[in-house]
Amino acid sequence: MGASDKRSYEFGSFRLDAGEYVLLRDGQVIPMSPKVFETLLVLVENSGHVVGKEELYKQVWQEAFVEETNLTKNISILRKILSEGDAERSFIETVPKRGYRFVVPVRKSGSEYSEQGSKSFSAGGPPASTAEIAAAPTASSAAHLISEIKRHQRRVTFVLAALVLIVIAVVAYYLYSTRTGKAIDSVAVLPFVNSSGDANTEYLSDGISETLINSLTQLQELRVVARHTAFRYKGKEIDPQVVGQELKVRAVLMGRVRQLGDTLNIQVDLVDVTTGAQLWGADYERKISDVLAVKQEMAREVTENLRLRLSGEEQKQLVKRDTTNAEAYQLYLKGRFSWNKYTEEGFRKSIEYFKQAVEKDPAYALAYSGLADSYSLLGELSVAPPKESFPQARAYAEKALVLDETLGDAHLSLGIVELLYEWDWPGAEKELRRAKELDPNNPQVLHFYGHYLQSVGRVEEAINETKRGVELDPTNLVLNAELGWAYYCARHYDQAIAQDRKTLELDPNFVYSSWVIAQSYEQTARYQESVAELKRARTIDANWPYIIAELGSAYAASGERSEAERILQQLKERAAREYIDAILIAYIHVGLGQKDQAFAWLEKAYQERSGLMPWLKGEPKWDPLRGDARFGDLLRRIGIAH
């Protein structure tokens, strides 16, 4: 292919000029290596037809043997280049077991080079074509033709030589840094983009991202940005270097997922935040039934390109197959997608998907752990009676551990049951410590271990543990609010207020933080501020019992007894129709100075196994009752020393 080659093709916003060996987008030259250009040229010239892999090897490399990765890498690069010019269109289709097809309409055009493209290639202006010069009638034209051709050839030779030197330098630097550089010790896996345009396949792009995060989190030497923080970038334009600086990581992993029938295309790029250079990239074209194997392959490739040295146990964990059933894995991803909505409806929907997953694969430990998580949250958030939800959570967590004792999530789920329902403090500590050993970078493990420490009165340790969780997942609303709760239980009221004000800056509608702030105001006799905060919260969620009960408590503490009694009556009427945690009603009786009634409702909470009972020892609300023998007896019965 030389300067006399007149082939030129147009498709979308692109023009491919075989004579000038260049691809243009809207008149601008797109740099690419010769082999990538030749791969594109072969596909474009055969637009609409399948080009077999062997044919591509023959036309592009002209060698007897070429590794298949060379071709797949070229295809991946081309897809990325073309999608940047037209993200809504797929240019190259993979035909399984055959080859590739260029699927966008192509129009042949003349060999004339556009003025803008020529200027970008050579500062000396567009070279005269051979045909134009040959047509001139003068005798001097031949000499002029030879001079122009030689001048043009010198320019091309100079440009190609410069490009070769640049490529050699980049490759040499990459190989040197890969072999001799230090390991990259921090990474953010951003939510993969769903390129299918179908909301029903969103669970795949989210699920692949989340399971990659979970796999990498198990590596001791690697700090992985937690899911909640990484997913705040979902749906946004991403500059990996800016994101890396914001999250304080050395590398960012980004990807795109497209499902076409039963075929899945996943494109991934690992970017060095310091330089903006690509550390690694890949294009996976597989059957959807192979999605789990692809996730494992990606995790292995990422760790290799981060230059991490894994222990034998970490290598096993990284490639461990939780199920060999493709349908079960997809149902699990759908379950996690629903669970992450963090609503009652989402938890109940996740239970349906997790149950379907274990029907497909009865040995699927991770799906049983998902069931335990769902039932635990229904009980913890007082959405369902504890006696209905927590025993089921325990059964599923134990089933998961029978199948896989090394599953940190299952130990966490069992630890939550021991803590909030069984009030088995040594058992809770054992399970939560085991979860920390298996999954040391999981912020939720630190969250609940902090709760355990609060419950047994080790409040300063609880603050430090919860802080670590926030450091791992700085935009997680629940963790940020729980740090405020830890300050509150330690009676650091101003810090509690400041912390939950910061949480409300992340999301002004997160009413749990308003609950903690209002309690702290009440304990410092700032009753008007407490009531104002609660009234604002009720404009967001008018029916959450925690907010209503705290409003009654604040009114009672401020001396507005009639308002407190009105709210108290409303809650009691609701408790006759639906589950309302009895401790919330006891709050208002304490504020009204009605100790006998407060103890009656605390006894009811004890009988119902309220998830708020573990905080009796340290929660400031109960200070007016601590001198009463009945309070000491209650602490003794739940296993906490007075």
C-alpha positions as CSV (number, residue, x, y, z in Angstrom):
1,M,0.0,0.0,0.0
2,G,1.6,3.2,-1.1
3,A,0.9,6.8,-2.0
4,S,-0.4,5.8,-5.4
5,D,-3.1,3.7,-3.8
6,K,-6.4,5.4,-4.6
7,R,-8.7,3.4,-2.2
8,S,-10.6,5.5,0.2
9,Y,-13.7,4.6,2.3
10,E,-16.2,6.6,4.4
11,F,-18.4,5.3,7.2
12,G,-20.1,7.2,10.0
13,S,-17.9,10.2,10.9
14,F,-14.8,8.4,9.7
15,R,-12.7,8.4,6.5
16,L,-10.1,5.7,5.8
17,D,-7.5,6.6,3.2
18,A,-5.5,3.6,2.1
19,G,-3.1,5.7,0.0
20,E,-2.2,8.0,2.9
21,Y,-2.3,5.1,5.4
22,V,-4.5,7.2,7.7
23,L,-7.9,7.1,9.5
24,L,-9.7,10.4,9.9
25,R,-12.5,11.4,12.2
26,D,-14.2,14.6,11.1
27,G,-11.0,15.5,9.3
28,Q,-8.7,14.8,12.3
29,V,-6.0,12.1,12.1
30,I,-6.6,9.1,14.5
31,P,-3.1,7.7,15.4
32,M,-2.8,3.9,15.3
33,S,-0.1,1.3,14.6
34,P,0.3,-0.1,11.1
35,K,-1.1,-3.6,12.0
36,V,-4.2,-2.1,13.6
37,F,-4.7,0.1,10.5
38,E,-4.3,-2.9,8.2
39,T,-6.8,-5.0,10.3
40,L,-9.4,-2.2,9.9
41,L,-8.7,-1.9,6.2
42,V,-9.3,-5.6,5.6
43,L,-12.6,-5.5,7.6
44,V,-13.8,-2.3,5.8
45,E,-13.0,-3.7,2.4
46,N,-15.1,-6.7,3.2
47,S,-17.9,-4.8,4.9
48,G,-21.0,-6.9,5.6
49,H,-19.1,-10.1,5.2
50,V,-17.4,-12.4,7.7
51,V,-13.7,-12.3,7.5
52,G,-12.2,-15.4,9.0
53,K,-9.4,-15.2,11.5
54,E,-7.0,-17.2,9.3
55,E,-7.7,-14.7,6.5
56,L,-6.9,-11.8,8.8
57,Y,-3.7,-13.4,9.9
58,K,-2.7,-14.0,6.2
59,Q,-3.5,-10.4,5.0
60,V,-2.3,-8.5,8.0
61,W,0.7,-10.4,9.3
62,Q,1.6,-12.5,6.3
63,E,3.3,-15.0,8.7
64,A,2.9,-18.7,9.2
65,F,2.2,-18.3,12.9
66,V,0.7,-15.5,14.9
67,E,-0.7,-15.6,18.5
68,E,-4.4,-15.1,18.6
69,T,-4.0,-12.4,21.2
70,N,-2.4,-10.1,18.6
71,L,-5.6,-10.2,16.6
72,T,-8.0,-9.8,19.6
73,K,-5.9,-6.9,20.9
74,N,-6.2,-5.2,17.5
75,I,-10.0,-5.7,17.4
76,S,-10.2,-4.3,21.0
77,I,-8.3,-1.2,20.1
78,L,-10.4,-0.6,17.0
79,R,-13.6,-1.0,18.9
80,K,-12.4,1.6,21.4
81,I,-11.3,4.0,18.7
82,L,-14.6,3.7,16.7
83,S,-16.9,3.9,19.7
84,E,-15.2,7.2,20.7
85,G,-16.4,8.5,17.4
86,D,-19.9,7.1,17.6
87,A,-20.8,5.5,21.0
88,E,-24.3,4.6,19.9
89,R,-23.1,2.3,17.1
90,S,-21.4,-1.1,17.1
91,F,-18.9,-1.2,14.2
92,I,-17.3,-4.7,14.5
93,E,-19.3,-7.8,15.2
94,T,-17.7,-11.0,16.5
95,V,-19.1,-14.1,14.7
96,P,-18.4,-17.0,17.1
97,K,-15.9,-19.7,15.9
98,R,-15.6,-17.9,12.5
99,G,-14.2,-14.4,12.6
100,Y,-15.3,-10.7,12.5
101,R,-17.7,-8.7,10.4
102,F,-17.7,-4.9,9.8
103,V,-21.4,-4.1,10.1
104,V,-21.6,-0.4,9.4
105,P,-22.4,0.7,5.8
106,V,-19.3,1.8,3.9
107,R,-19.1,4.2,0.9
108,K,-16.2,4.1,-1.4
109,S,-14.7,7.5,-2.4
110,G,-11.9,9.0,-4.4
111,S,-8.3,9.2,-3.2
112,E,-8.3,13.0,-2.7
113,Y,-7.1,13.8,0.8
114,S,-9.2,16.4,2.7
115,E,-7.5,19.7,3.2
116,Q,-7.8,19.6,7.0
117,G,-6.5,16.0,7.2
118,S,-3.6,16.8,4.9
119,K,-2.6,19.8,7.0
120,S,-2.6,17.6,10.1
121,F,-0.3,15.1,8.3
122,S,2.2,17.5,6.8
123,A,2.9,21.1,7.5
124,G,3.9,21.6,3.9
125,G,0.4,21.3,2.5
126,P,-1.3,18.6,0.4
127,P,1.1,16.8,-1.9
128,A,0.3,16.8,-5.6
129,S,-1.2,13.6,-6.8
130,T,0.6,11.6,-9.5
131,A,-2.3,11.9,-11.8
132,E,-2.4,15.7,-11.6
133,I,1.3,16.0,-12.4
134,A,1.3,13.5,-15.2
135,A,-1.5,15.4,-16.9
136,A,0.6,18.6,-17.2
137,P,1.8,19.3,-20.9
138,T,5.2,20.8,-20.1
139,A,8.5,18.9,-20.4
140,S,9.5,20.1,-16.9
141,S,6.6,18.2,-15.3
142,A,8.5,14.9,-15.2
143,A,11.3,16.5,-13.2
144,H,8.8,18.2,-11.0
145,L,7.0,14.9,-10.5
146,I,10.1,13.1,-9.4
147,S,11.0,15.9,-7.0
148,E,7.6,15.9,-5.4
149,I,7.5,12.2,-5.0
150,K,11.0,12.2,-3.4
151,R,10.1,15.1,-1.1
152,H,6.8,13.3,-0.1
153,Q,8.7,10.0,0.5
154,R,11.2,11.7,2.8
155,R,8.4,13.2,4.8
156,V,6.6,9.9,5.2
157,T,9.9,8.2,6.1
158,F,10.6,10.8,8.7
159,V,7.2,10.6,10.3
160,L,7.2,6.8,10.3
161,A,10.7,6.7,11.8
162,A,9.6,9.1,14.5
163,L,6.5,7.0,15.3
164,V,8.6,3.8,15.5
165,L,10.9,5.5,18.0
166,I,8.0,6.7,20.1
167,V,6.4,3.2,20.1
168,I,9.7,1.6,21.0
169,A,10.2,4.0,23.9
170,V,6.7,3.5,25.2
171,V,7.0,-0.3,25.0
172,A,10.4,-0.3,26.6
173,Y,9.2,1.9,29.5
174,Y,6.1,-0.2,30.0
175,L,8.1,-3.5,30.0
176,Y,10.7,-2.0,32.4
177,S,8.2,-0.6,34.8
178,T,6.2,-3.8,34.7
179,R,9.1,-5.9,35.5
180,T,11.0,-3.7,37.9
181,G,8.4,-1.2,39.3
182,K,6.7,-1.4,42.6
183,A,3.3,-3.0,43.0
184,I,0.3,-0.7,42.7
185,D,-1.3,-0.9,46.1
186,S,-4.7,0.8,45.5
187,V,-7.4,0.5,42.9
188,A,-10.9,1.7,42.2
189,V,-13.2,-0.6,40.2
190,L,-15.8,1.8,38.7
191,P,-19.2,0.6,37.8
192,F,-19.1,-0.9,34.3
193,V,-21.2,0.9,31.7
194,N,-24.3,-1.0,30.4
195,S,-23.9,-0.5,26.6
196,S,-26.9,-2.6,25.8
197,G,-29.3,0.2,26.3
198,D,-31.6,-2.3,28.1
199,A,-32.4,-1.5,31.8
200,N,-33.1,-5.2,32.3
201,T,-29.4,-6.1,31.8
202,E,-28.2,-3.5,34.3
203,Y,-27.8,-6.2,36.8
204,L,-25.0,-7.7,34.7
205,S,-22.8,-4.5,34.4
206,D,-23.4,-3.7,38.1
207,G,-22.9,-7.3,39.2
208,I,-19.6,-7.9,37.3
209,S,-18.2,-4.7,38.9
210,E,-19.4,-5.6,42.4
211,T,-18.1,-9.2,42.2
212,L,-14.7,-7.9,41.0
213,I,-14.6,-5.5,43.9
214,N,-15.4,-8.4,46.3
215,S,-12.7,-10.6,44.8
216,L,-10.0,-7.9,45.0
217,T,-11.0,-6.8,48.5
218,Q,-9.7,-10.1,49.8
219,L,-6.1,-9.3,48.9
220,Q,-4.1,-8.1,51.9
221,E,-1.7,-5.8,50.0
222,L,-4.3,-4.1,47.9
223,R,-6.6,-1.3,49.0
224,V,-9.8,-1.5,47.0
225,V,-12.4,1.4,47.0
226,A,-15.6,0.0,48.5
227,R,-18.6,-0.5,46.3
228,H,-20.8,2.3,47.6
229,T,-18.1,4.9,47.0
230,A,-17.1,3.6,43.6
231,F,-20.7,3.5,42.5
232,R,-21.3,7.2,43.1
233,Y,-19.6,7.6,39.7
234,K,-22.3,5.5,37.9
235,G,-23.8,7.3,34.9
236,K,-21.2,10.1,34.9
237,E,-18.5,11.1,32.4
238,I,-15.3,9.7,33.8
239,D,-11.7,11.1,33.7
240,P,-9.7,8.3,35.3
241,Q,-7.0,10.6,36.5
242,V,-9.5,13.0,38.2
243,V,-11.3,10.0,39.8
244,G,-8.0,8.6,41.0
245,Q,-7.1,11.8,42.7
246,E,-10.5,12.1,44.3
247,L,-10.3,8.5,45.7
248,K,-6.6,8.6,46.4
249,V,-5.8,5.4,44.4
250,R,-3.0,4.5,42.0
251,A,-5.1,2.8,39.4
252,V,-8.7,2.8,38.0
253,L,-10.4,-0.1,36.3
254,M,-13.2,0.9,33.9
255,G,-15.3,-1.3,31.6
256,R,-18.3,-1.6,29.3
257,V,-20.7,-4.5,29.0
258,R,-22.9,-5.3,26.0
259,Q,-25.3,-8.2,25.8
260,L,-26.5,-9.3,22.3
261,G,-28.7,-12.3,22.7
262,D,-26.7,-15.0,24.4
263,T,-23.4,-13.3,23.6
264,L,-21.6,-11.0,26.0
265,N,-19.0,-8.4,25.1
266,I,-16.9,-6.9,28.0
267,Q,-14.3,-4.3,27.3
268,V,-12.0,-3.3,30.2
269,D,-9.2,-0.8,30.7
270,L,-6.8,-0.5,33.7
271,V,-5.4,3.0,33.9
272,D,-2.4,4.3,35.8
273,V,-3.7,7.4,37.6
274,T,-0.2,9.0,37.9
275,T,0.6,9.0,34.1
276,G,-2.8,8.4,32.5
277,A,-1.3,5.4,30.7
278,Q,-3.1,2.2,30.1
279,L,-1.6,-0.6,32.2
280,W,-3.8,-3.2,30.6
281,G,-6.8,-3.6,28.5
282,A,-8.9,-6.5,27.1
283,D,-11.9,-7.3,25.1
284,Y,-13.9,-10.4,26.1
285,E,-16.4,-11.9,23.6
286,R,-18.1,-14.9,25.3
287,K,-21.3,-16.6,25.8
288,I,-23.3,-15.2,28.7
289,S,-22.9,-18.7,30.3
290,D,-19.2,-17.9,30.7
291,V,-19.6,-14.7,32.6
292,L,-18.3,-16.1,35.9
293,A,-15.2,-17.5,34.2
294,V,-14.6,-14.1,32.6
295,K,-14.9,-12.3,36.0
296,Q,-12.3,-14.6,37.4
297,E,-10.0,-14.2,34.4
298,M,-10.3,-10.4,34.7
299,A,-9.5,-10.5,38.4
300,R,-6.4,-12.6,37.7
301,E,-5.3,-10.2,34.9
302,V,-5.8,-7.1,37.0
303,T,-3.7,-8.5,39.9
304,E,-0.9,-9.4,37.4
305,N,-0.9,-6.0,35.9
306,L,-0.9,-4.3,39.3
307,R,2.3,-6.4,40.0
308,L,0.9,-7.9,43.2
309,R,2.5,-10.9,44.8
310,L,-0.2,-13.2,46.0
311,S,0.0,-15.9,48.6
312,G,-1.2,-19.3,47.7
313,E,-4.4,-18.9,49.6
314,E,-5.1,-15.5,48.0
315,Q,-4.6,-17.1,44.5
316,K,-7.1,-19.8,45.4
317,Q,-9.6,-17.2,46.7
318,L,-9.2,-15.1,43.5
319,V,-10.1,-17.9,41.1
320,K,-12.5,-19.8,43.4
321,R,-15.7,-20.8,41.5
322,D,-18.7,-20.3,43.8
323,T,-21.0,-22.1,41.3
324,T,-20.6,-23.8,37.9
325,N,-24.3,-23.0,37.1
326,A,-24.6,-20.0,34.8
327,E,-28.3,-19.4,35.6
328,A,-27.6,-19.6,39.3
329,Y,-24.9,-16.9,39.0
330,Q,-27.1,-14.6,37.0
331,L,-29.9,-15.0,39.5
332,Y,-27.4,-14.2,42.3
333,L,-26.4,-11.0,40.4
334,K,-30.0,-10.0,40.1
335,G,-30.5,-10.6,43.9
336,R,-27.6,-8.4,44.8
337,F,-28.8,-5.7,42.3
338,S,-32.2,-5.7,44.2
339,W,-30.5,-5.8,47.6
340,N,-28.4,-2.8,46.9
341,K,-31.4,-0.6,46.5
342,Y,-31.6,-0.9,50.4
343,T,-35.4,-0.8,50.6
344,E,-37.9,-3.2,52.0
345,E,-39.1,-4.0,48.5
346,G,-35.5,-4.5,47.4
347,F,-34.8,-6.9,50.2
348,R,-37.9,-9.0,49.5
349,K,-37.2,-9.1,45.8
350,S,-33.6,-10.2,46.5
351,I,-34.9,-13.1,48.6
352,E,-36.9,-14.3,45.6
353,Y,-33.8,-14.2,43.3
354,F,-31.5,-15.8,45.9
355,K,-34.0,-18.6,46.5
356,Q,-34.2,-19.3,42.7
357,A,-30.4,-19.3,42.6
358,V,-30.1,-22.1,45.3
359,E,-32.8,-24.0,43.5
360,K,-30.5,-24.1,40.4
361,D,-27.5,-24.9,42.5
362,P,-28.2,-26.2,46.0
363,A,-24.4,-26.0,46.8
364,Y,-24.2,-22.2,46.1
365,A,-22.8,-20.8,49.4
366,L,-22.7,-17.2,48.3
367,A,-26.5,-17.3,47.4
368,Y,-27.3,-18.7,50.9
369,S,-25.2,-15.8,52.4
370,G,-27.3,-13.4,50.3
371,L,-30.5,-14.8,51.8
372,A,-29.0,-14.4,55.3
373,D,-28.1,-10.8,54.5
374,S,-31.6,-10.0,53.3
375,Y,-33.4,-11.5,56.3
376,S,-30.9,-9.8,58.7
377,L,-31.6,-6.4,57.3
378,L,-35.4,-6.9,57.5
379,G,-35.0,-7.6,61.2
380,E,-32.3,-5.0,61.9
381,L,-34.4,-2.1,60.3
382,S,-37.5,-3.2,62.2
383,V,-39.3,-3.9,58.9
384,A,-40.3,-7.4,60.1
385,P,-40.6,-8.8,63.6
386,P,-37.2,-10.1,64.7
387,K,-38.6,-13.5,65.6
388,E,-39.6,-14.0,62.0
389,S,-36.5,-12.7,60.2
390,F,-33.4,-13.4,62.3
391,P,-34.0,-17.2,62.7
392,Q,-34.1,-17.5,59.0
393,A,-31.0,-15.4,58.6
394,R,-29.2,-17.7,61.0
395,A,-30.3,-20.9,59.2
396,Y,-29.1,-19.6,55.8
397,A,-25.8,-18.3,57.2
398,E,-25.1,-21.7,58.8
399,K,-26.0,-23.4,55.6
400,A,-23.5,-21.2,53.7
401,L,-20.8,-22.0,56.2
402,V,-21.4,-25.7,56.0
403,L,-20.7,-25.3,52.2
404,D,-17.8,-22.9,52.6
405,E,-16.3,-22.1,56.0
406,T,-14.0,-19.5,54.4
407,L,-16.9,-17.2,53.3
408,G,-16.4,-14.0,55.2
409,D,-19.9,-12.7,54.3
410,A,-21.5,-15.7,55.9
411,H,-19.5,-15.2,59.1
412,L,-20.6,-11.6,59.1
413,S,-24.3,-12.6,58.7
414,L,-24.1,-15.1,61.5
415,G,-22.3,-12.5,63.7
416,I,-25.1,-10.0,63.2
417,V,-27.7,-12.6,64.3
418,E,-25.6,-13.4,67.4
419,L,-25.3,-9.7,68.2
420,L,-28.7,-8.3,67.5
421,Y,-31.0,-11.3,68.2
422,E,-29.3,-13.9,70.3
423,W,-27.3,-11.4,72.4
424,D,-24.5,-14.0,72.5
425,W,-21.6,-11.6,73.0
426,P,-18.8,-14.2,72.9
427,G,-20.4,-15.8,69.8
428,A,-20.8,-12.4,68.1
429,E,-17.2,-11.5,68.7
430,K,-16.0,-14.8,67.4
431,E,-17.9,-14.6,64.2
432,L,-17.1,-11.0,63.5
433,R,-13.5,-11.5,64.2
434,R,-13.4,-14.4,61.8
435,A,-15.1,-12.2,59.2
436,K,-12.4,-9.6,59.7
437,E,-9.7,-12.3,59.2
438,L,-11.2,-13.5,56.0
439,D,-12.2,-10.1,54.6
440,P,-10.1,-7.4,56.4
441,N,-11.0,-4.6,54.0
442,N,-14.8,-5.0,54.1
443,P,-16.2,-1.9,55.7
444,Q,-19.5,-3.6,56.7
445,V,-17.5,-6.0,58.9
446,L,-15.9,-3.0,60.7
447,H,-19.4,-1.4,61.0
448,F,-20.9,-4.4,62.9
449,Y,-17.7,-5.1,64.9
450,G,-18.1,-1.5,66.0
451,H,-21.6,-2.2,67.1
452,Y,-20.4,-5.2,69.1
453,L,-17.8,-3.0,70.9
454,Q,-20.6,-0.4,71.7
455,S,-22.8,-3.1,73.1
456,V,-20.3,-4.3,75.6
457,G,-19.2,-0.8,76.6
458,R,-16.0,-0.4,74.7
459,V,-17.1,2.9,73.2
460,E,-13.8,4.5,72.3
461,E,-12.7,1.3,70.5
462,A,-16.0,1.3,68.7
463,I,-15.4,4.8,67.4
464,N,-12.0,3.8,66.0
465,E,-13.4,0.7,64.3
466,T,-16.2,2.7,62.7
467,K,-13.8,5.4,61.6
468,R,-11.8,2.7,59.7
469,G,-14.9,1.6,58.0
470,V,-15.6,5.2,56.9
471,E,-12.0,5.5,55.6
472,L,-12.6,2.5,53.4
473,D,-16.0,3.7,52.2
474,P,-16.1,7.5,52.7
475,T,-19.4,8.2,50.9
476,N,-21.3,5.3,52.5
477,L,-24.3,7.1,54.2
478,V,-24.9,4.3,56.7
479,L,-21.3,4.1,57.8
480,N,-21.0,7.8,58.2
481,A,-24.2,8.0,60.2
482,E,-23.1,5.1,62.4
483,L,-19.9,7.0,63.2
484,G,-22.2,9.8,64.5
485,W,-24.1,7.2,66.5
486,A,-20.8,5.9,68.0
487,Y,-20.0,9.4,69.1
488,Y,-23.5,9.8,70.6
489,C,-23.2,6.5,72.6
490,A,-19.8,7.8,73.9
491,R,-21.5,11.0,74.9
492,H,-19.5,13.1,72.5
493,Y,-22.6,15.0,71.4
494,D,-21.0,17.9,69.5
495,Q,-18.9,15.4,67.4
496,A,-22.0,13.3,66.8
497,I,-23.9,16.4,65.5
498,A,-20.9,17.4,63.3
499,Q,-20.5,14.0,61.9
500,D,-24.1,13.5,60.9
501,R,-24.3,17.1,59.5
502,K,-21.4,15.9,57.2
503,T,-23.5,12.9,56.3
504,L,-26.5,15.1,55.4
505,E,-24.2,17.0,53.0
506,L,-23.8,13.7,51.1
507,D,-27.6,13.3,51.0
508,P,-30.0,15.7,52.7
509,N,-32.7,13.1,52.6
510,F,-31.0,10.5,54.7
511,V,-33.2,10.8,57.8
512,Y,-31.3,8.3,59.9
513,S,-28.7,11.1,60.4
514,S,-31.5,13.5,61.4
515,W,-32.5,10.9,64.1
516,V,-28.9,10.9,65.6
517,I,-28.6,14.7,65.4
518,A,-32.0,15.2,67.2
519,Q,-31.0,12.7,70.0
520,S,-27.8,14.6,70.5
521,Y,-29.6,17.9,70.7
522,E,-32.0,16.5,73.2
523,Q,-29.2,15.2,75.4
524,T,-27.7,18.8,75.5
525,A,-31.1,20.4,76.2
526,R,-31.3,22.0,72.8
527,Y,-34.9,21.0,72.5
528,Q,-36.1,23.5,69.8
529,E,-33.3,22.5,67.5
530,S,-34.1,18.8,68.1
531,V,-37.8,19.4,67.2
532,A,-36.9,21.4,64.1
533,E,-34.5,18.7,62.8
534,L,-37.2,16.1,63.3
535,K,-39.9,18.1,61.6
536,R,-37.6,18.6,58.6
537,A,-37.0,14.8,58.5
538,R,-40.8,14.1,58.6
539,T,-41.2,16.1,55.4
540,I,-39.0,13.4,53.8
541,D,-40.4,10.4,55.6
542,A,-43.5,11.0,57.6
543,N,-44.0,7.5,58.8
544,W,-40.7,6.1,60.0
545,P,-41.3,5.1,63.6
546,Y,-37.8,6.1,64.7
547,I,-38.3,9.8,63.8
548,I,-41.9,9.8,65.2
549,A,-40.7,8.3,68.5
550,E,-37.8,10.7,68.9
551,L,-40.1,13.7,68.2
552,G,-42.3,12.4,71.1
553,S,-39.2,12.0,73.3
554,A,-38.0,15.6,72.4
555,Y,-41.4,17.1,73.2
556,A,-41.5,15.2,76.5
557,A,-38.0,16.3,77.6
558,S,-38.9,19.9,76.7
559,G,-42.0,19.9,78.9
560,E,-44.6,19.8,76.0
561,R,-46.4,16.8,77.5
562,S,-49.6,17.0,75.5
563,E,-47.7,16.8,72.2
564,A,-45.6,13.9,73.5
565,E,-48.7,12.0,74.7
566,R,-50.5,12.5,71.4
567,I,-47.5,11.0,69.5
568,L,-47.3,8.2,72.1
569,Q,-50.9,7.3,71.5
570,Q,-50.4,7.3,67.7
571,L,-47.5,4.8,68.0
572,K,-49.4,2.5,70.3
573,E,-52.3,2.4,67.9
574,R,-49.9,1.5,65.1
575,A,-48.3,-1.2,67.2
576,A,-51.7,-2.9,67.5
577,R,-51.7,-3.2,63.6
578,E,-48.1,-3.6,62.6
579,Y,-44.7,-4.3,64.1
580,I,-43.3,-1.3,66.0
581,D,-40.2,-1.8,68.1
582,A,-41.3,-1.6,71.7
583,I,-38.1,0.3,72.7
584,L,-39.3,3.3,70.6
585,I,-42.4,3.6,72.8
586,A,-40.3,3.2,75.9
587,Y,-38.3,6.2,74.8
588,I,-41.3,8.5,75.2
589,H,-42.3,7.1,78.6
590,V,-38.8,7.8,79.9
591,G,-39.0,11.3,78.6
592,L,-42.3,11.7,80.4
593,G,-40.8,10.4,83.6
594,Q,-43.1,7.3,83.6
595,K,-40.7,4.7,84.7
596,D,-43.2,1.9,85.3
597,Q,-44.6,2.2,81.8
598,A,-41.1,2.5,80.4
599,F,-40.0,-0.8,82.1
600,A,-43.2,-2.5,80.8
601,W,-42.4,-1.6,77.2
602,L,-38.7,-2.6,77.7
603,E,-39.9,-6.0,78.9
604,K,-42.0,-6.3,75.8
605,A,-38.9,-5.4,73.7
606,Y,-37.0,-8.1,75.6
607,Q,-39.7,-10.7,74.8
608,E,-39.8,-9.7,71.1
609,R,-36.0,-9.8,70.9
610,S,-35.7,-6.2,69.8
611,G,-32.6,-5.4,67.7
612,L,-32.2,-2.2,69.8
613,M,-31.7,-4.1,73.1
614,P,-27.9,-4.4,72.7
615,W,-27.5,-0.7,73.3
616,L,-29.1,-0.7,76.7
617,K,-25.7,-0.5,78.4
618,G,-24.4,2.6,76.7
619,E,-27.3,4.5,75.1
620,P,-27.8,7.9,76.9
621,K,-31.6,7.6,76.7
622,W,-31.6,5.2,79.5
623,D,-29.6,7.2,82.0
624,P,-32.8,8.1,84.1
625,L,-33.4,4.3,84.7
626,R,-29.9,3.2,85.6
627,G,-30.3,3.5,89.4
628,D,-33.4,1.2,89.3
629,A,-32.8,-2.5,90.1
630,R,-35.1,-3.5,87.3
631,F,-32.6,-2.0,84.8
632,G,-29.7,-4.0,86.2
633,D,-31.8,-7.1,86.0
634,L,-32.6,-6.5,82.4
635,L,-28.9,-6.0,81.6
636,R,-28.1,-9.3,83.4
637,R,-30.8,-11.2,81.4
638,I,-29.3,-10.1,78.1
639,G,-25.9,-11.0,79.3
640,I,-24.2,-7.6,79.9
641,A,-22.6,-6.7,83.1
642,H,-24.2,-3.6,84.8
